[in-house]
Amino acid sequence: MDSVAMAAIGNGHAAQTSTAGGPPVSAPCAGCKFLRRKCQPDCVFAPYFPPDQPQKFVNVHRVFGASNVTKILNDLHPFQREDAVNSLAYEAEMRLRDPVYGCVGIISLLQHELRQLQLDLSRARSELSKFQSAAAAAAGGAVGMEQLFVPASQQQQRMAAMRGYPLSAEMGSGGSYDAGLVAMAGLGQFAGQIARSNAAGGDGRPSSIGPL
């Protein structure tokens, strides 16, 4: 006695049986199983609603209707149908969870989070810019302070050059000019200037202060 080909969905898996000596007969897709009709080889639901996902078709049928889904799939190219079915299935699931907003509520929530993240990023960049400016100002101030604190030997050299003192004076043991030598050189130059001034006056009086 020949066995009867049967198709069923059990525990989320499609069952397959075969006739005696015949090829295996696959279970109908979830759409045809729900609509209680024979699943044809060219069934538009078969590639996208497998028999092990019955709830997927149930949700889509409850929200959009099987006839509308059939029209949508027939109007699309075959390579576009899978994305369309996934979109319909997600929107149907969200609509059943939230009958008022559906997937729009999820989209609005994600957009709000995105705007908040963009605001946080803008604030972080502003704070980073402030810290960078403060660090640059601190570095510039450190260079200025280094220029203010010039060693004593360099200060004496600058003063001697400005007043016309001979720069070949002997240096002290500490690396600075001997104060006595600098003072004597200054007095000698000052006395020489007075003598030249008196001579230019022509009064014939000897200068009370001569060159040392």
C-alpha positions in Angstrom: 0.0 0.0 0.0 1.4 3.3 -1.0 2.2 5.8 1.7 0.5 9.2 1.5 2.6 12.3 1.1 2.2 14.7 4.0 3.6 18.1 4.9 3.5 19.6 8.3 5.2 22.2 10.4 6.5 20.7 13.6 8.6 22.5 16.1 9.5 25.1 13.5 10.9 22.6 11.0 9.3 21.5 7.7 8.5 17.9 7.4 9.1 15.9 4.2 7.6 12.6 3.2 7.8 10.6 0.0 5.6 8.2 -1.9 6.8 4.7 -2.5 9.6 5.0 -5.0 8.7 8.6 -5.8 10.6 11.9 -5.2 10.3 13.7 -1.8 7.4 16.2 -1.5 8.3 19.4 0.4 5.9 21.1 2.9 4.0 24.1 1.7 5.3 27.6 2.5 4.1 29.4 5.6 1.8 31.5 3.5 0.0 28.7 1.7 -0.1 26.7 4.9 -1.9 29.6 6.7 -4.2 30.2 3.8 -4.9 26.5 3.4 -4.1 26.3 -0.2 -1.8 24.2 -2.3 1.7 25.6 -2.7 2.5 25.9 -6.4 6.1 25.7 -7.7 5.9 29.4 -8.7 4.4 30.5 -5.4 5.5 34.1 -4.7 5.5 33.5 -1.0 7.7 30.3 -1.0 11.1 31.9 -1.2 10.5 34.5 1.6 8.1 32.7 4.0 9.6 29.3 4.7 7.5 26.7 6.5 9.7 27.0 9.6 8.7 30.7 10.1 4.9 30.7 10.3 4.6 33.7 12.6 6.4 35.9 10.1 3.6 35.5 7.5 0.9 35.7 10.2 2.1 39.2 11.2 2.4 40.4 7.7 -1.0 39.1 6.8 -2.7 40.7 9.8 -1.2 44.1 9.1 -1.1 44.3 5.3 -3.2 41.4 4.0 -2.0 38.5 1.8 -3.5 40.0 -1.4 -1.7 43.3 -0.9 1.6 41.5 -0.2 1.2 39.5 -3.4 0.6 42.7 -5.4 3.7 44.3 -3.9 5.9 41.4 -4.6 4.7 41.0 -8.2 5.4 44.6 -8.9 9.0 44.3 -7.8 12.0 42.8 -9.4 13.1 39.4 -8.0 16.2 40.8 -6.5 14.2 43.5 -4.6 11.6 41.2 -3.1 13.7 39.8 -0.2 14.4 43.3 1.1 10.7 44.3 0.7 9.5 41.2 2.6 12.0 41.9 5.5 10.8 45.5 5.6 7.1 44.4 5.7 7.8 41.8 8.4 9.6 44.3 10.6 7.0 47.0 10.2 4.2 44.5 10.9 5.9 43.2 14.0 6.4 46.8 15.3 2.8 47.7 14.5 1.6 44.8 16.5 3.8 45.8 19.4 2.8 49.5 19.2 -0.5 49.9 17.4 -0.3 53.7 17.6 3.2 54.5 16.3 4.6 51.2 15.0 8.1 51.5 13.6 7.8 55.3 13.5 8.1 55.3 17.3 11.4 53.4 17.1 12.7 55.6 14.3 11.8 58.8 16.3 13.6 57.4 19.4 16.7 56.5 17.4 16.7 60.0 15.8 16.5 61.6 19.2 19.4 59.5 20.5 21.4 60.5 17.4 20.8 64.2 17.9 21.8 63.8 21.6 25.0 62.1 20.6 25.8 64.9 18.1 25.3 67.5 20.8 27.5 65.6 23.2 30.2 65.4 20.5 30.0 69.1 19.8 30.4 69.9 23.5 33.4 67.5 23.8 35.1 69.2 20.8 34.5 72.6 22.4 36.0 71.5 25.7 39.0 70.0 23.9 39.6 73.3 22.0 39.6 75.2 25.3 42.2 72.8 26.8 44.4 73.1 23.7 44.2 76.9 23.8 45.1 76.9 27.5 48.0 74.6 27.0 49.4 76.8 24.1 49.1 79.9 26.3 50.9 78.2 29.2 53.7 77.1 26.8 54.1 80.7 25.5 54.2 82.1 29.1 56.9 79.7 30.1 59.1 80.9 27.2 58.5 84.5 28.2 59.6 83.8 31.8 62.8 82.1 30.6 63.7 85.3 28.7 63.1 87.4 31.8 65.5 85.4 34.0 68.7 86.2 32.1 72.0 85.2 33.9 73.9 88.0 35.7 76.9 87.7 33.5 74.8 88.4 30.4 73.1 91.3 32.1 76.5 92.9 32.9 77.7 92.4 29.4 74.6 94.1 28.1 75.0 97.0 30.5 78.7 97.4 29.6 77.9 97.4 25.9 75.2 100.1 26.4 77.5 102.4 28.5 80.5 102.0 26.3 82.6 100.1 28.8 85.4 97.9 27.4 84.1 94.4 27.0 87.6 93.0 27.5 87.6 93.4 31.2 88.7 90.4 33.2 86.1 88.1 34.4 85.8 87.1 38.1 85.9 83.6 39.4 82.1 83.3 39.3 82.0 84.0 35.6 80.9 87.7 36.0 82.8 90.9 35.5 84.9 92.2 38.4 83.0 95.1 40.0 86.2 97.0 40.8 87.5 96.9 37.2 84.1 98.0 35.8 83.9 100.9 38.3 87.5 102.1 37.5 86.8 101.9 33.8 83.7 103.9 34.2 85.4 106.6 36.4 88.3 107.0 33.9 86.0 107.5 31.0 83.9 110.0 33.0 87.0 112.0 34.0 88.2 112.0 30.4 84.9 113.5 29.2 85.1 116.3 31.8 88.7 117.2 30.7 87.7 117.3 27.0 84.8 119.6 27.9 87.0 122.0 29.8 89.6 122.1 27.0 86.9 122.9 24.5 85.7 125.8 26.8 89.1 127.6 26.5 89.2 129.1 30.0 92.8 127.9 30.5 92.1 126.6 34.0 93.5 123.2 34.7 90.9 120.6 35.2 90.4 119.6 38.8 89.8 116.1 37.8 92.2 114.5 35.4 92.2 111.2 33.8 93.1 108.4 36.1 
